[in-house]
């Protein structure tokens, strides 16, 4: 089941890349980078987003998006670095915390993942994806009550939790 859950996380990354507007000078490169991610051209995306960062080193969105491109390239070290840079520039960027948490989850650092999901939720209490992601991390820590609580909250916020995960949680809780 874990590979399916990772695929769900990766789908979420693409949804997040367009969320925040860009600064003027680097907007063109940022837009090109996002388009490349959507077209599955991750190496080109890294190039465009690197240029956006060269122009404006304080663009948290560019770092977050480049981190996303690195995730798809399976370059988790650079992804974590970029998500961390986005957080340092904009400590209120819930998406960057969520994205970094997803990578910590992927590499097996569940406590770090949960800490990042906690921070994303603290910043944006209506961030349903973060509740879902934290539920999955709690599941793998065998903290089923916490997992169920986060599933309920994600669903209250309108998130559709994967039926396979719900079934696995139900089985594990018996």
Wavefront OBJ file of the C-alpha trace (Angstrom):
o trace
v 0.000 0.000 0.000
v 2.862 2.436 0.701
v 3.708 2.981 -3.041
v 0.116 3.990 -3.723
v 0.223 6.502 -0.888
v 3.456 7.994 -2.250
v 1.755 8.433 -5.613
v -1.023 10.338 -3.875
v 1.551 12.659 -2.263
v 3.181 13.322 -5.623
v -0.153 14.202 -7.171
v -0.624 16.796 -4.441
v 2.665 18.483 -5.332
v 1.449 19.343 -8.830
v -1.741 20.847 -7.460
v 0.222 23.155 -5.172
v 2.680 24.679 -7.630
v 0.289 27.285 -9.044
v -1.145 28.430 -5.737
v 0.884 31.574 -4.930
v 1.474 34.520 -7.298
v 5.005 35.329 -8.363
v 7.033 38.524 -8.233
v 7.266 40.536 -11.462
v 10.882 40.088 -12.584
v 10.920 36.321 -12.216
v 7.300 35.635 -13.156
v 8.116 34.448 -16.676
v 10.645 31.857 -15.498
v 8.376 30.740 -12.685
v 5.482 30.265 -15.105
v 7.680 28.315 -17.516
v 8.908 26.134 -14.671
v 5.366 25.340 -13.534
v 4.363 24.533 -17.123
v 7.312 22.150 -17.404
v 6.295 20.376 -14.201
v 2.790 19.925 -15.566
v 4.287 18.591 -18.817
v 6.511 16.160 -16.870
v 9.675 17.966 -18.046
v 11.357 18.083 -14.668
v 14.918 18.857 -15.764
v 13.696 21.851 -17.784
v 11.542 22.900 -14.825
v 14.584 22.920 -12.551
v 16.398 25.134 -15.073
v 13.606 27.695 -15.352
v 12.982 27.752 -11.617
v 16.709 28.111 -10.922
v 16.716 31.154 -13.180
v 13.719 32.580 -11.288
v 15.669 32.078 -8.044
v 18.789 33.680 -9.550
v 16.702 36.762 -10.384
v 14.920 36.840 -7.026
v 16.575 34.854 -4.265
v 13.684 35.680 -1.918
v 11.031 33.947 -4.029
v 9.692 31.226 -1.739
v 7.299 30.033 -4.441
v 10.161 29.359 -6.858
v 12.011 27.349 -4.198
v 8.855 25.393 -3.350
v 8.195 24.648 -7.022
v 11.795 23.695 -7.740
v 11.602 21.390 -4.736
v 8.567 19.839 -6.378
v 10.508 19.275 -9.599
v 13.300 17.655 -7.599
v 10.763 15.323 -5.986
v 9.680 14.075 -9.374
v 13.340 13.554 -10.275
v 13.678 11.547 -7.036
v 16.321 14.004 -5.827
v 15.071 14.186 -2.267
v 18.148 15.902 -0.827
v 17.715 18.936 -3.102
v 13.934 18.816 -2.634
v 14.279 19.051 1.154
v 16.832 21.842 0.747
v 14.492 23.849 -1.494
v 11.447 23.317 0.723
v 13.564 24.424 3.684
v 14.651 27.549 1.769
v 11.005 28.327 0.976
v 10.184 28.001 4.691
v 13.107 30.236 5.709
v 11.952 32.918 3.265
v 8.256 32.555 4.118
v 7.692 30.810 7.475
v 3.945 30.940 6.836
v 4.115 28.798 3.685
v 2.042 25.812 4.776
v 2.558 24.110 1.410
v 6.345 24.061 1.829
v 5.997 22.460 5.269
v 3.591 19.906 3.825
v 5.852 19.156 0.871
v 8.932 18.755 3.060
v 6.923 16.562 5.403
v 5.907 14.364 2.484
v 9.563 13.827 1.612
v 10.485 13.089 5.210
v 7.692 10.522 5.144
v 9.030 9.072 1.886
v 12.515 8.583 3.340
v 11.150 7.086 6.561
v 11.633 10.041 8.937
v 8.111 9.834 10.318
v 8.670 12.090 13.334
v 10.069 14.862 11.128
v 7.191 14.351 8.685
v 4.623 14.658 11.464
v 6.336 17.781 12.822
v 6.118 19.415 9.382
v 2.487 18.372 8.920
v 1.774 19.798 12.401
v 3.315 23.111 11.357
v 1.359 23.195 8.076
v -1.848 22.637 10.059
v -0.879 25.262 12.630
v -0.401 27.794 9.809
v -3.552 26.735 7.950
v -6.037 24.806 10.130
v -8.211 24.194 7.048
v -5.401 22.463 5.110
v -7.138 19.134 4.546
v -4.224 17.566 2.637
v -1.962 18.082 5.648
v -4.426 16.236 7.899
v -4.571 13.389 5.401
v -0.792 13.229 5.120
v -0.376 13.275 8.888
v -2.988 10.500 9.170
v -0.849 8.349 6.875
v 2.299 9.042 8.897
v 0.471 8.183 12.128
v -0.757 4.989 10.488
v 2.800 3.873 9.778
v 3.752 4.670 13.367
v 0.842 2.426 14.377
v -0.859 5.363 16.111
v -4.254 4.418 14.743
v -6.383 6.635 17.003
v -4.457 9.713 15.880
v -4.672 8.536 12.284
v -8.444 8.110 12.514
v -8.773 11.567 14.075
v -6.890 13.160 11.210
v -8.915 11.205 8.654
v -12.109 12.531 10.238
v -10.778 16.097 10.183
v -9.627 15.811 6.550
v -13.065 14.510 5.562
v -14.804 17.282 7.540
v -12.776 19.741 5.484
v -13.969 18.124 2.258
v -10.976 15.932 1.468
v -11.712 12.558 -0.117
v -9.497 10.072 1.665
v -8.326 7.185 -0.502
v -10.634 4.166 0.054
v -7.649 1.804 0.191
v -6.174 3.777 3.050
v -9.484 3.807 4.888
v -9.711 0.024 4.535
v -6.124 -0.473 5.718
v -6.778 1.738 8.734
v -9.938 -0.182 9.536
v -8.107 -3.526 9.334
v -5.152 -2.311 11.377
v -7.375 -0.908 14.110
v -8.956 -4.281 14.898
l 1 2 3 4 5 6 7 8 9 10 11 12 13 14 15 16 17 18 19 20 21 22 23 24 25 26 27 28 29 30 31 32 33 34 35 36 37 38 39 40 41 42 43 44 45 46 47 48 49 50 51 52 53 54 55 56 57 58 59 60 61 62 63 64 65 66 67 68 69 70 71 72 73 74 75 76 77 78 79 80 81 82 83 84 85 86 87 88 89 90 91 92 93 94 95 96 97 98 99 100 101 102 103 104 105 106 107 108 109 110 111 112 113 114 115 116 117 118 119 120 121 122 123 124 125 126 127 128 129 130 131 132 133 134 135 136 137 138 139 140 141 142 143 144 145 146 147 148 149 150 151 152 153 154 155 156 157 158 159 160 161 162 163 164 165 166 167 168 169 170 171 172 173 174
